[in-house]
Structures are given as structure tokens and as C-alpha cells.
């Protein structure tokens, strides 16, 4: 089978999306390509975002390739599956063009994993993958009978066949990206200590998280914590180093202390960035992280009060003062340390500013608290409205816009309603 794997050329005008807008490697499509080729299929990966190609050029490439199946993602990268653009405007624009070509259209990503019926209808797709997509895409191509982790049309009815897939990380291969693709990847995600001298890249050492904080949309994908085998991980890393990559950002939901991995990183000439919880790192582990080349830590604190952290179900065993001490300790040996904060009614505005100034006095950056978007598929959404239905994204987006007057720093304008954005994606 011939399979086209498509990451669209993303645009974010009018979106509430507060993730990084630079291109990142589409890891899920990279794994899918490797598994397809290992099964004897021919796969073409088209990254419209990194390659900076138009939708029409993507369609021409797909037409020339003549695939039996086209796979389209609804989020820019695995890094942001848990906080994607809520609207499907960009996937709508490109799926409408793909429908004019032969072959099956399969959708992967966080939207279909949580609200498969809505995505099938909005994108006029043949099938949606539920959960992590790599192995499922290969199973579809291999013609596996009694296929699970998919939703599809049967006549005018939608059939949903769970459960959502949780990939076997021991079976996913080490990735190797073409040299030209690596050269184009100039972005160093969440790095602020120095200007890039060579390409950056993204990898994952693990997938999923052992915690279930209410704000994190991971109930339907990337949920259970799983580590990649160290030899496979190091093979992929060494390939990047041979290609001149100088900085790796680990997209793990939560980069946990892993002494064998940190020791292996320390033996290599590479800089890294991670996102984690600082309460899970003792002083010895932080020192090992610094020796491993870490130049950027993004630490989820979310609330400066125990009541706020309890509401978010963080199960944090440290006090706020202890968290501050651990962040300051990390900043002494890691160039950039950030404490992420969410806007919580439990937190007093003056106390927040006092705490932020305390940290900034020691070089730790704590952002101004940002509003919490109740992503469908997160415990916060379920707490507010129950299980996600086909109107979940519209409901959450409308509540978000009505609930706040100001948003994150990256949102330069007041976001547009989701319905308006998706009407534009439909050409209306």
C-alpha cells in the first residue's frame, strides 16, 4: 500500500492556541512511516509546516504519489497533542482538497481521539484513529481484520471501536530524519540561554504520565507512563548528533529522573531541554540533569497554594516554599528555569506577584498566571460538563472566551469563536 502522511502548514490567526508556533518534528508521523516501511509499504511524509509549502503544493505532491491512503494530523506535533488548537480550521482546509483525490482519508490526533464523530463529520473523513496512532496506521495498511482503536462510517452511521490505542514503546523504532529536514529545523524549543549554532530537534524518552492533573488533556491518548528502551533512544540521539544537532528538546509529558539516561547524555556533546515537575527531583538528581547538558527546565507548579494544587489534583507533597527552594537550586546550575502558573481562584493576586518577584530575584522565571482551557478529554472538562460529546470543543471554547478578558502573552488579539474559525476552514 502507498500511504501519504501529512502535517499541514499550520496557521494560528484568531486561535486560543498558546503552544509554540514554530515547526517541530511530527514524531507520530515519523514512527508511522518507519512501521509502514518495515511492513513493506511505501510511505511519503509531507511536512507542510517545516517545509513551508502551501496546501496546494501538498495536494500536488499527494496527487503525484497516488496513495491508497492519506493520513492527516489535527495537531502540529505530539508536543502539543495535550493542548492543540481547539479548532479544526487548517485540517478542514486541506481535507476538503484531499477529498478530491482517490484513496482513503484517515485522521489522527487529539480531536478524533476524544470526539471521533465530530471529526469524521467536520473533515468528511473515512476513518479516525482513537488514541496513539503509529501501530494503528500500520494495522490499517496491513488489512488487519477486527481492527480496533478506530471510528468509521458504516453507511450513514458512525461505528466507534475502542479502546483507544496506547502504543507499545518497546516496539517503536529509533527515528532518523533526512539531512535536509534536520538542516531546516533551526528552532530550539524553549531555549533561552544562547543563540542556536546548529539545528535543534525533538525526541521522546517516555510517553504518558503517572499523574492525572485535572488540566491535562491526556485521558484518551499518551496516558499510561511508558519508557522507550535506552539503546533505541541513544541510537536515535547519536544519529542527531552525527547530523550536527546541538540541542534536543524532550517532548515527554513529564521528564522523570532516569539516572542511566542522564549518565548517557552526560557522555555526549548535546544540550537538552525538558518539561517536568520540580517536586520529583532531589538535589542529586538536579545535579545529574545539569551534567546531562540541560539548559532549560519548564516546571509545572500551576498554583502557589496547597488548595489550588489540590483542586488540580497534582498530588504534590511539597509546600510552596519547598517548591521555590527546589526551583532556585536548579537555577544555580541550569541556565533557564521556568515555573508555570495557571490562573486559580484559590490564589491571591498580590501573593502571586510577591512569589514571582521572589523567584525572579534568583533568576527563575514564573509566568503571569494564564487561564485554564478545559480541554475535552481532560478531567477538568469532565468535572464541568461530563463526558465529551460532539459539541465538546465548541462548549469548552465558548466558556473560555466568556470566562476571561485576558489570555496568555502569545495571544496578541482576542481569539475568535471556534464556530467562526471552522466556518472559515470550510470556505464559508
N, C-alpha and C positions, 0 to 999 in steps of 0.2 A: 504494500500500500504506500501511496505517496501522501505525506502529511505536511501541511504548512502550519507553522507555529508563529503566531502574530502578536507582537507587543505594539500597540498603536502609537502614533506620535501624539503624546499627551499634551493637552492644554487645560488650564485651570481657571480661566476667567469666570468670575462670579461664583466660584465654588467655596464652600466652607473648608475645603481640604487644607490642613495645616502641616502636612508632611513635606519633606524636601522635594523640590520641583525639578531638580537635576536628574539626568538619566542615571540609572543603576542597572547592573546586570539582572536580567529576568531569570533568576535561578530556577524557577519552576519549569520554564520552557527549556532551559539548558539540560536539566535532568531528563525531561520528557524526550528530547532529541536523542540523548545518549541511549535511553532504554529502547526507543523505537529502532535505532540503528543496530543495536545489539540483537534485536529480533528479526533483522533482515529487511526492515522497511527503509524507505528513503524519506528523509525529513529535511525541510528547509525552514530555518529560523530567520524571521524578518523582524528586526528591532527598529521600529519606526522612530522611537524616542532617541536612542543612542545614535542611530544613523542619520537622524534629522531628515527623513524623507517624508514626502506628503502622502496623504491617504491614497491619492490616485496612483502614485508610484508603487505603493504597496499592492494595490489591486492589479497593476500591470505585472508585477513580479509573481503574484499568485496565478494570474491568468497564464503566464508563460510556463509556470511549473506544472499546471494542470493537476492539482492534488485531488485525491479521493476524499480527503477530509481536511478542513481548515479549523484550527484551534485558536480561539481569540480570548485573551485575558481581560478581566474587568478592573484590574488594579495595576498601577505602574510597575510594581515589583513586590516580591514576597516581603520585603522590609516593611511595606505598608498595607499588607492584607488586613491587619487588625485596625487600621484607621484609614481606609481608602476614601477617595472622593465618593460621597454617597450617590451622586447622580451617575447615570449611565450615558451621558451625552456623547462622549467620544466613542465608546463601543457601539452606540446606536448609529453614529455616522458611518463607521466603517462596516458594520454588519449589513447595513442596507445596501452597500455596494457589493459586499461578498455574496449576497443572496442572488445576484445576477449571474454568478459563476456556478458551474457544476460542482458537485461534491457536497458532503455533509458539513454542516456548521455546528461545531461543539464549543461551548462556553465554559471557561474555567475561572475561578476567582472567588472572593468572599461573598459577593452578592448572591450568586446562584447557590452557593453552599448553604446560605441561610434562607433565601426566598426563591427557590427554584422556579416556581410557577410564574412569578412576576418577571423573572429574567427571560424565561422562554418566550413569554408574550412580548416583552418590550424589544427584544433583539431578534424576534422571528427565527429563533434557532431550532435546530433539530434535537439537540441534546445539551444538558448541563451536567457537569461533574460536581458531585457533592463531596466537599472536603478537599484534601490534598490530591493533586491531580496526576502526578507523574505515572504511577503504576496503572491508574485507570485509563489514561490515554493509550498506554501500550496494550492494555486488555481490549479496548475498543478496536484498535488496529488489528489485533490478533484474532478478532472474531470470537472472543470468549462467550460461551453460552451462559445464560443465567447471570448476566452482568449485574453487579450491584454498584452502589455509590453513584447512581446516575438518575436523572429525571428526563423524560422524553415524551413526545406526543404519541398517542395511540388513537388514531382517528382525530376527533376533536377533544379528546380527554388527555389530561396530563397524568402520567404514571411516575410516581416517585419511589425509587427502590434504594432504600438505605442499607446499611448505615453509612454515614459519612466516612470517607476513607481517611485513615491515619497511616501514612507511609511507613514502610519498614526502612529505617535509616541505614540499616546494615546492608541493604541491597542497592541503595542509590550510589552510583559511581562517583569518582572524583571528576570534576568538570575541567575541561580545557577549552578556553575561548580562543578564537583566531587572533593572530598577532595584530591585525589591523583593528579589530574590535577593541582589543586591550589598549592600543595606542590612542584610540578615540576617547577612552574612559579617563578623562582628565580630572574628574571630580573626586575629591577626598571627603567623603561624607562625615560631617560633624567633626571636622578637624580645624583647629584654630591656632595651633602653635607655630606653624610655618607655612610658607607658600609651597605648593607642590613642586617637586623637582622631577617627578616621574609619574606614571599612571597610578591611579587608585583602583580598587576592586572591592567586591563584596563576597563574603563567604558565610557559611553557617557551620558552627561547631556542634550545634544541637538544634533541636526543634521542639517547640512546645514549652510549657511552663508548669511547675508543680503547684503553683498558686492559682487562685481563682478570683482575682480582684474584680470588683463589680464593673469597672470602667473598661475592661479589656474585652474586645470582641474576638474571642477565640473558642467559643463553645462548640463551633461547627467545623473547625479546622485548626491545625497547629496547636492542639490542646495538650495531649499527654506528652510529658517530657521524655525525649529520646536523644541520645548522643550518637554522633557519627563515629565510626571506627577511626582511631587515631592514625593508622597507616594511610588510610584513604585520604583523610584530611590533610596530612602532611604531603602526600603526593600532589594534591591539588595546589597546596600552598607553594611548594617548590617549583611547580610549573609557572605560577605567577611570578615568583622571584626571577626565574630564568628569562621571563618576558620583560623584565625591567620594572615591575610593580614595586612601589616603595611603601604603600600604605594599604592595609586591609581593614575594612570595617566588617565586624561580625554582626549579622542581622538577627542573631538569636534573640528570641523574646526576652530571655534572661540569661546573660553570660555568667555562669556559675564558676566558682573556684575549681579548677581542674589542674592539679599540680603537674601531671605528666605533659599536658598540652602546654602549660605556661613554660615549663622547662625546655620543651622543644622549640617554642617560639624564641626563647632567650638565646638559643644557639644559632638563630638565623638573623640576618640583617633585614629587619622588617619593622615597620611601625604599625600599630593597631589601634582601633577604636572599638568601644563596647558600650552596650546598654545593660544595666544591671540594677540590683538593689544593694545599696551600700551596707545594709544591716546584715548581709550574708557574708561579708568579708572582714576577717580579723586583720590585725596589723601585719602579720606574717604573710598572709595571702595578698594583701595590697602591695607589699614589697615585691613579691613574686610577679605580680601583674606589671609593675613598673619595669622590672628586669626583662619581662617579655616584650618590651617595646611599646607599652601602652602610652599614648599621648592624649587620649580623650576618653573620659568616663561620663556617660549620661545616666544619672542615678534617679530612679523613681522614688520620690518622697511623697508627693501628691498633697499631703496635708501636714500642717505644723502642730496639729493637736492629736492626742490619742483618740479622741472621739471621732475626728474626721477620718483617721486611718481605720478605725473600727467600722465606720459606716461603709468604707470602701472594701472592707473585708481583706485588708492587707496582711493580717496576722503578723504584724511587726512586733518584735519582742524588745525593741529598743525605745528609749524615751527620745523626745525631740532633742534634748541636749546631747544625748549619746550619738544620735544621727549626725548632728552638727560636728561633733568631735571627730567622727569617722571620716566625714567629708573633708574636713580641714587636714586631717592626717594624710589622706590621699593626695590632696593638692600640693603637699610638700614635695612629692616625688613624681607626680603626674602633671604635665603641663596644663591640661584643661580638665576641670571637673565641674559638672552642672548638676544642680538639684532641680528636678522637675516638680512644679506645683500646679494643682488644679484649683479652680475657684470652688470653695466649700463654704456653706453657710455656717459650719462649725468654727471657722477660723475668723478671727478679728482682723480687720484690715490694718490697723496700726501695729498689731503684733506681727503680722506677716512682714511688713516693711522693716520692723526692728530686726527680725530674724534674717531677712535678706541682707540688710546692711552689715549685720554681724558676719555673715558668710563672706560677703564681698570684701570686708576688711581683711580677710585671709586669702583672697584671690579666688574663692569659689563663686561661680555664677549661679544665682537662683532666679529663674524667670518670674515675671509677674504672673500670678495665677490665671490660667486660661479656662474658659468654660468647658464643661464636660459634655461631649456629644454622646447621647445614649444610643450607641451603635446597635442595630439589630444583631442578635447573636451574642450580646453581652448580658451579664447578669443585671446591669442597670436597666437595660431596656425591659427585660422580663419583670423586674421589680415594679416598673412603672405601668406596663401595659399587658403583661403576659406573653405567651409565645408569639414569635413574629409571624405575621400573616403577609399577604401580598401587598398590603399597603404600609408595611412597616417602615420603609425608608422615608416615605412621604410624611408619615406620622412623626417620626423622630426629628426630621429636618424642620418641619413646621414648628414643633415645640421648641427646638433650639433657637430658631430665629425670633420667636415670640418671647423667649425667656431671657434674652440677653441684648444689651445695647452695644457692647463692645466685644471683640473677639481676639484671636491671637495676633501677634505682631505681623505675621506673614500675610494676613488677610487685609489687603490695602483698601478694600471697599466693602460696603455692606453686601454680604452674599445674596444671590438671587434665590427665590424659592425653587425647590427641586423640580416642580412641575414645569416651570418656565425653562429651566436648563434642558430638561429632556424633551420639551416641545421643539427647542432649537435643534437638538440632536436628531429629531425626526424630520427636520426640514420645514417645520411649520412656524 
